Amino acid sequence: MSIPDLPPDYFARTDERDDALFYSVPRKVMHIDEAAVRTLTNAYADLLPHGGVFLDLMSSWRSHLPLETLLPARVVGLGMNSAELEDNPQLDEFLVHDLNQRPRLPFPDAHFDAVLCALSVQYLTQPIAVFEEVWRVLRPNGRFILSYSNRTFPSKATAVWLDTDDYQHINLISYYFEKSGGWGQINARIRDSQTGAQPNEDPLYIVWAEKGGEGEEANEQ
C-alpha cells in the first residue's frame, strides 16, 4: 500500500533561522532525569551488539552508552556544537554536521553496526532523507534506535511533532521508517506513567528497526 507524503508545512518551525545560530551556545544540561537515563542505558545494553561500531546521531555532551558492558570498537558522534561533542567522554571521534542543511551522512556504505538518535528526532526537517541515509551507512541487520521524552525546544521542533502526542510520536517515527524503506519490524519500548514510571519521573519512548526487510506495524514491548 502506498504511504502518502506529509506536506512540507508539517516540518515548519517557529524559529526558521539558521540552526547553527541556535546551537552555537553549548547546552551542557541533562535533557531527561536520572530514571529516564537509566532506562535508555539499559535499553542500549539490550539492543546494541557487543564490540560494535556505533554512530551517535545528533549527539551532544552525553551519549548514555553502557561502555563497560558493550565495549564498542568505536563510537562516532555527529552533532551541532563542537564544545558539547568535545566534552563527551564516550566519543572516540566526532564531527559537526547540520542534517537539516545536509541530510547526506559523510560516511561510506555499511559502515556502522548501529545508529543512535537520542532526544532529537523532533528537530529533523528532512527525516525521510536522514532515515534513508542511516539505512545506507548501517551494516546488514544493523539497528537504528531512536528515543524521545516529553521535553523539547519548541521553537526548533517541527510542527508535526508539536501537534501530536507522545504515543502518536511512535506512529510518526514508524512512518519515517516505512517511507524510507528497507527496514524490518518496527519496535517500541515505553516507560511512562502508564507502564511503570513514577508520576514525577520523565517518560521515555524508544523506537527501533533493523536494516532488513519491509517495515511492519510497530510492536510495543
N, C-alpha and C positions, 0 to 999 in steps of 0.2 A: 504494500500500500504506500502511495506517495505521501510524504510528510510535507505540509505547506511551509513555506518560508515565513519567518517573522518579519514584519515591516521594519524598515530602518529606524523609525522613531522609537521602537521598543528599546533601542540601545542608546538613546539620547541620555544626556546627563545634565543636571542643573549647572554644573561648572564644566564648560566645554573648553576652558583654557588648556594650553599645553600641559600634559600630565607631569612633565619634567619640573614645572614650577611647583606643583603641589608636593611632589616627592623630593624636592631639593633640601628640605629640612628633615634631618633624621628624627624618627619617632621610635625611640627605644623604650617602648612600653609593651606590656603583655596585653594582647587583644582578647584573651579569654582567661578565665580564672584557673586555679591550680587543678580543680577537679576535671575541667574540660581538657587541660593539658595532659593529665594522666590518661584520660580516655583516648586521646589522639596518639600518645606514645604507645599505649598498649595495642591500639589498632595497627600501628606500624609494625610492631613486633609480630603480630599475627599475619599481616598481609604482605610484608616485604621479604624478598629472598635473602638468605644469609650470604654475605660476601658479595653482594651485587654492586652495580654502578647505578647511582641514583641522580636524578635531576630534580632539584627543589625549585619549582617554577614560581615566579612572583615572590621570591624569597625575601627575607628580612634578617633581623639580627638573631633570631632563634628558629631552629628547624624542628625541635621536639622529637628527634630520632633517638631510639634506644641503641646507641652505638655499641655499647658493651655486649649487647645481645646479637645484633646483626653483623657487626664487624664488616662494614661495607668496604669494598675495594676503593671506591672514590665517591665523593658527594660534590656535585657541581651546583652552585646557586646562580640563578638568573633573577635579577631584581632591578629596582629603580634607583636605589640610593647606595652609593659606594661605601659611605661611612657605616651604614647598617650592616652591609654584607661583610665588610672587613671585621666587624665585631662578632660575627657568627662563628663560634668555635668549632662547629660541626662541618663547615665547608672546607674542602680541600682546594677549591678554586671557585672563582665567581666572575661574572661579567654583568655590566649594566646594559639593559636592553629593554626598550619600550615595546611591548607586544601590541599595544593599540596602534602604534605607528608602523611596526614591522612584525606582523604575526609569524613570519617565517623564522624558525629556530636556527641559530647558527651552529648546527651540529650535523654530522653525517647520518645517513640512514642506519637504523637498527643499532644504535649506539648505547642505549640505556636499558637496564633491567626493569626500572620503574621510574615513573614521573609523579611527583607530588605537587599539589597546589593547595596550600592551607589558607583558608580565610580570605581568599582573594578573587574567586571566580566571578563575584558580583561586579568587578571592575572591568571585565573584558568587554570591549565594544565590538570585537570580531571573534566571538567564541568559536564558531564553527571552523574558521580558518585555523585557529590555535589548536583545536582538538584534532584536526587533520594533521597538523604538524607534529603533535605529540604522538599520534599513531605512527607517523613516518620514522621518528627517532627511537621508538621503542623496538626492542627485540621481540621476536615471536613469543606470545604468551605473557609479555610484559604488562604490568598493571599501571593504569592512570588512576590515582587516588586523590579525590578532592574532598575538602572538608569546609564547613562553614558553621557559624553560630548565629545568634540574633543581633550581633553588633556589626556596624558598618560605618564608613564615612559616607553619609547620604549624598553629599554634593558630587561624589565621584562614582557612586553606584548607578547602574543602568536603570532606566525607567521600568523595564520588565521585572527586574529584581525587586524594586521598591513596591511594585504593585501586586506582588504575590507574597504568600506567607511562607513560613518555614517548611511546611510539608509540600507546598506547591513547588518550592525550590528543588526538591528531589525530582519532580517531573520535568522541571526546566533543564536541569543538568542531564537527565536522561534524554531529553530532546536533543541536546547538543551532541551526545554520543550517537544517537540514531541518525542525525543529519550528517555527521562526519563519516559514518560508515566504517565497516571493518572491525567492529567491536563485538565481543561475546556478551554473555549475560550481564546485565547491569544490576548491581547490588547496592543496598543501602543499609547502614547501621545507624541507629538512632539512640541518643541518650538525652532525654528531656524530662519534664515533669510527669509525662505520661508513661515513661519507660524506665524509671528508676532514679533519675536525678532528683536531688532535693530542690524545693522551691526557690531557694536562694542561690542555686548554682547555675552557671551558664549551661545552656543546652549545647550539644554538639551533634552534627549530622555529617556522616561520611558516605560518599557515593563513589563507587569504583567499577571499572570494567577492564577486561583483558583484551589485548590485541589478538583478534582471532576471527570468529565467525560473525554472523549477522547479530545485531543488537536485539535484545529481548526485553520484555517488560521488567521493571525493577522488582527485585526480590529483597524484601526487608528482612534483616537479621537482628 
